[in-house]
Amino acid sequence: MSQFAATDLSSVSVICVDDDPTIRSIIRFALQRHGCRDVVQAHSGPDALDLCSGREFDLMICDYQMSPMTGLDLLRELRQLGIGQSCPVLMLSAETNPETIEAARVLGVSAWIGKPISAQSLIEQVGAVLRPRGLLGDGSADPTLRAIAERQDARLLASLRAAEETLRALNLRQREAASLAQTLHHILNDVGEHARTLGYGLLAMLVTRAADVVAAMEHNPAAAAREHVNAARALTSVITAMKRVALNHMRGDGGESGLKLLTVIDGMIAPVRAALN
């Protein structure tokens, strides 16, 4: 049975402050996929002030560049009012000015996350901030979260089996190499989505490498047909590595073992990638 070792936010309350409704939706969706049932949204600094005056939150995710009140202005106002002193803050911004980032740190910002944001990096930062505070739940003890994780694992393995079937066809059907590459492209998108949801960082990196080969095949159909056997062999090795990661529930980047695996895979696909150019 799969253990839901990824970030479990089922017991966490979050306020998300951003004047872009699309960004708010992305953040809410990412949090909810990790079990968060209490996500409050604010469209501006003044709106957030009103909400924070009425209740406490375990975490604030706040945009820096808002109007009429920036994210730092909001934090200064909260500090002056003595509200949310213990609430950690993740600040979102494309701003890279060291002085601005230092000012955020002084105001108690726990992490500065560059835009455009990715759901995976956001959840990783949320976990890094909340885990030392003991605010994360035990997903393996929650039947709902456990069921979600098990379904994601099952879908991931089904996608990997579909990739294996497609690669067997690629090995035999030279003339269809380009169209089979397109099929692989869609399958790898599914695999990558499941990997990111489950926190399989190493698997996601393997997906990137496989997708690079597949993109080259789509871009150069003639080379794809010529190299179909070598491409199928190399990609099969990558898919086998992905299955190993998935079956062993290897979350994160795999550490030193993960780095060694990526080095081996890079050596396998490099000549194929070069031949497809």
C-alpha positions as CSV (number, residue, x, y, z in Angstrom):
1,M,0.0,0.0,0.0
2,S,1.3,3.4,-0.9
3,Q,2.3,5.7,2.0
4,F,1.3,9.3,1.5
5,A,4.7,10.7,2.4
6,A,4.1,13.9,0.4
7,T,3.2,17.2,2.1
8,D,-0.1,16.6,3.9
9,L,-1.9,19.9,4.5
10,S,-5.2,18.5,5.8
11,S,-4.8,20.3,9.2
12,V,-3.5,23.6,7.8
13,S,-5.3,26.9,7.3
14,V,-3.9,29.2,4.6
15,I,-4.7,32.7,3.5
16,C,-3.7,33.4,-0.1
17,V,-3.3,37.1,-1.0
18,D,-3.0,38.0,-4.7
19,D,-4.7,40.5,-7.0
20,D,-4.5,38.0,-9.8
21,P,-7.4,35.5,-9.7
22,T,-5.6,33.0,-11.9
23,I,-2.7,32.9,-9.5
24,R,-5.0,32.5,-6.6
25,S,-6.7,29.6,-8.3
26,I,-3.4,27.9,-9.1
27,I,-2.4,28.2,-5.4
28,R,-5.7,27.0,-4.1
29,F,-5.7,24.0,-6.4
30,A,-2.2,23.0,-5.5
31,L,-3.0,23.2,-1.8
32,Q,-6.2,21.3,-2.1
33,R,-4.5,18.5,-4.0
34,H,-2.4,18.1,-0.9
35,G,-5.4,17.9,1.4
36,C,-5.8,21.5,2.5
37,R,-9.5,22.1,3.3
38,D,-9.1,25.6,4.6
39,V,-7.9,28.0,1.9
40,V,-9.1,31.6,2.3
41,Q,-8.5,34.0,-0.6
42,A,-7.9,37.8,-0.5
43,H,-7.7,39.9,-3.6
44,S,-5.9,42.8,-2.0
45,G,-3.9,43.9,1.1
46,P,-6.9,45.7,2.7
47,D,-9.0,42.6,2.1
48,A,-6.4,40.5,3.8
49,L,-6.2,42.9,6.7
50,D,-9.9,42.5,7.3
51,L,-9.7,38.7,7.1
52,C,-6.7,38.4,9.4
53,S,-8.3,40.7,12.0
54,G,-11.1,38.1,12.3
55,R,-9.2,34.9,12.6
56,E,-5.7,33.3,12.7
57,F,-4.0,31.3,9.9
58,D,-1.2,28.8,9.9
59,L,0.3,30.2,6.8
60,M,0.1,33.3,4.5
61,I,1.0,33.1,0.8
62,C,1.2,36.6,-0.4
63,D,2.1,38.4,-3.7
64,Y,4.6,41.2,-3.4
65,Q,3.5,43.5,-6.3
66,M,-0.1,44.4,-5.5
67,S,-2.0,47.7,-5.5
68,P,-2.8,49.8,-3.6
69,M,-0.9,47.9,-0.9
70,T,2.2,45.8,-1.7
71,G,2.9,42.6,0.1
72,L,5.5,44.2,2.3
73,D,3.1,47.1,3.1
74,L,0.6,44.5,4.2
75,L,3.1,42.8,6.5
76,R,4.2,46.1,8.0
77,E,0.5,47.0,8.8
78,L,-0.1,43.5,10.3
79,R,3.0,43.8,12.5
80,Q,2.0,47.3,13.7
81,L,-1.5,46.0,14.6
82,G,0.1,42.9,16.3
83,I,-1.8,40.5,14.1
84,G,-0.5,37.2,12.8
85,Q,2.9,37.5,14.6
86,S,3.4,33.7,14.5
87,C,2.1,33.1,11.0
88,P,4.8,32.3,8.5
89,V,4.7,34.0,5.2
90,L,5.7,32.9,1.7
91,M,6.1,35.9,-0.6
92,L,5.6,35.5,-4.3
93,S,7.4,37.9,-6.8
94,A,9.5,38.2,-9.9
95,E,11.5,40.9,-7.9
96,T,15.1,40.0,-7.5
97,N,16.4,43.2,-5.8
98,P,18.5,42.0,-2.7
99,E,17.4,45.0,-0.7
100,T,13.7,44.2,-1.2
101,I,14.3,40.5,-0.3
102,E,16.2,41.5,2.8
103,A,13.4,43.9,3.9
104,A,11.0,40.9,3.5
105,R,13.3,38.8,5.7
106,V,13.4,41.4,8.4
107,L,9.6,41.5,8.4
108,G,9.5,37.8,9.0
109,V,9.0,36.4,5.4
110,S,10.0,32.7,5.6
111,A,10.6,32.2,1.9
112,W,10.8,34.3,-1.3
113,I,9.3,32.4,-4.2
114,G,10.1,33.7,-7.7
115,K,7.4,34.0,-10.4
116,P,6.2,32.4,-12.5
117,I,5.5,29.9,-9.7
118,S,5.1,26.1,-10.2
119,A,2.8,24.0,-8.0
120,Q,5.7,21.7,-7.2
121,S,8.1,24.3,-5.9
122,L,5.3,26.0,-4.0
123,I,4.3,22.9,-2.2
124,E,8.0,22.1,-1.5
125,Q,8.4,25.5,0.1
126,V,5.2,25.2,2.1
127,G,6.4,21.8,3.5
128,A,9.8,23.3,4.3
129,V,8.3,26.1,6.3
130,L,5.5,24.2,8.1
131,R,7.3,20.9,8.8
132,P,9.6,22.2,11.5
133,R,6.6,23.8,13.2
134,G,4.8,20.4,13.4
135,L,1.9,21.7,11.4
136,L,1.8,18.9,8.8
137,G,-0.6,16.0,9.2
138,D,0.1,12.3,8.8
139,G,-1.4,11.6,5.4
140,S,-1.1,7.8,5.9
141,A,-3.5,8.0,8.8
142,D,-6.2,9.9,6.7
143,P,-8.2,7.5,4.6
144,T,-9.2,10.2,2.2
145,L,-5.7,11.3,1.5
146,R,-4.4,7.7,1.4
147,A,-7.1,6.9,-1.2
148,I,-6.0,10.0,-3.3
149,A,-2.4,8.9,-3.1
150,E,-3.2,5.3,-4.1
151,R,-5.3,6.5,-7.1
152,Q,-2.4,8.7,-8.2
153,D,0.1,5.9,-7.8
154,A,-2.2,3.6,-9.9
155,R,-2.7,6.2,-12.6
156,L,1.1,6.8,-12.7
157,L,1.8,3.1,-13.2
158,A,-0.9,2.8,-15.8
159,S,0.7,5.7,-17.7
160,L,4.1,4.0,-17.5
161,R,2.7,0.7,-18.8
162,A,1.1,2.7,-21.7
163,A,4.6,4.2,-22.4
164,E,6.1,0.7,-22.5
165,E,3.5,-0.5,-25.0
166,T,4.1,2.5,-27.2
167,L,7.9,1.9,-27.1
168,R,7.4,-1.7,-28.1
169,A,5.4,-0.5,-31.1
170,L,8.1,2.1,-31.9
171,N,10.7,-0.6,-32.0
172,L,8.7,-2.5,-34.7
173,R,7.0,0.2,-36.7
174,Q,9.6,2.4,-38.3
175,R,7.2,4.4,-40.5
176,E,5.1,5.4,-37.5
177,A,7.9,6.7,-35.5
178,A,6.8,10.4,-35.5
179,S,3.2,9.6,-34.6
180,L,4.3,7.3,-31.9
181,A,6.5,10.0,-30.5
182,Q,3.5,12.2,-30.4
183,T,1.6,9.6,-28.4
184,L,4.6,9.3,-26.0
185,H,4.5,13.1,-25.6
186,H,1.0,13.0,-24.2
187,I,1.8,10.0,-22.0
188,L,4.8,11.7,-20.5
189,N,2.7,14.8,-19.8
190,D,0.5,12.5,-17.7
191,V,3.4,10.9,-16.0
192,G,5.0,14.2,-15.1
193,E,1.7,15.5,-13.6
194,H,1.3,12.4,-11.4
195,A,5.0,12.6,-10.4
196,R,4.7,16.2,-9.3
197,T,1.5,15.6,-7.4
198,L,3.0,12.7,-5.5
199,G,6.3,14.5,-4.8
200,Y,8.4,12.2,-7.0
201,G,11.0,14.8,-7.9
202,L,13.5,12.3,-9.3
203,L,10.8,10.7,-11.6
204,A,9.9,14.2,-12.8
205,M,13.5,14.8,-13.8
206,L,13.5,11.5,-15.7
207,V,10.3,12.7,-17.5
208,T,12.2,15.8,-18.6
209,R,14.9,13.8,-20.1
210,A,12.6,11.4,-21.9
211,A,10.5,14.3,-23.2
212,D,13.6,16.0,-24.6
213,V,14.2,12.9,-26.8
214,V,10.6,12.6,-27.8
215,A,10.5,16.3,-28.8
216,A,13.5,15.8,-31.0
217,M,11.7,12.9,-32.7
218,E,8.6,15.0,-33.3
219,H,10.8,17.8,-34.7
220,N,12.7,15.5,-37.1
221,P,10.4,12.7,-38.4
222,A,13.1,11.4,-40.8
223,A,15.7,11.0,-38.1
224,A,13.0,9.5,-35.8
225,A,12.3,6.8,-38.4
226,R,16.0,6.2,-38.9
227,E,16.8,6.0,-35.2
228,H,13.6,4.3,-34.0
229,V,15.3,1.2,-32.6
230,N,17.9,3.2,-30.7
231,A,15.4,5.7,-29.5
232,A,13.1,2.9,-28.3
233,R,15.9,1.2,-26.5
234,A,17.1,4.4,-24.7
235,L,13.6,5.5,-23.8
236,T,12.7,2.0,-22.5
237,S,15.7,2.3,-20.1
238,V,14.3,5.7,-18.9
239,I,10.8,4.3,-18.4
240,T,12.2,1.3,-16.5
241,A,14.0,3.8,-14.2
242,M,10.7,5.7,-13.7
243,K,8.9,2.4,-12.8
244,R,11.6,1.7,-10.2
245,V,11.1,5.1,-8.6
246,A,7.3,4.7,-8.6
247,L,7.2,1.2,-7.3
248,N,9.6,2.1,-4.4
249,H,7.7,5.4,-3.7
250,M,10.9,7.3,-4.0
251,R,9.9,10.9,-3.2
252,G,12.2,13.9,-3.5
253,D,15.3,13.9,-5.7
254,G,16.7,10.6,-4.6
255,G,19.9,12.2,-3.1
256,E,23.2,10.7,-4.2
257,S,21.5,7.6,-5.7
258,G,19.2,9.8,-7.7
259,L,22.2,11.8,-9.1
260,K,24.0,8.6,-10.1
261,L,20.9,7.3,-11.9
262,L,20.4,10.6,-13.8
263,T,24.1,10.5,-14.8
264,V,23.6,6.9,-16.2
265,I,20.4,7.9,-18.0
266,D,22.1,11.0,-19.5
267,G,24.9,8.8,-20.9
268,M,22.3,6.5,-22.5
269,I,20.2,9.1,-24.2
270,A,23.0,11.6,-25.2
271,P,24.0,9.7,-28.4
272,V,20.4,9.2,-29.4
273,R,19.6,12.8,-28.8
274,A,22.6,13.8,-31.0
275,A,21.6,11.4,-33.8
276,L,18.1,13.0,-33.9
277,N,19.4,16.5,-34.6
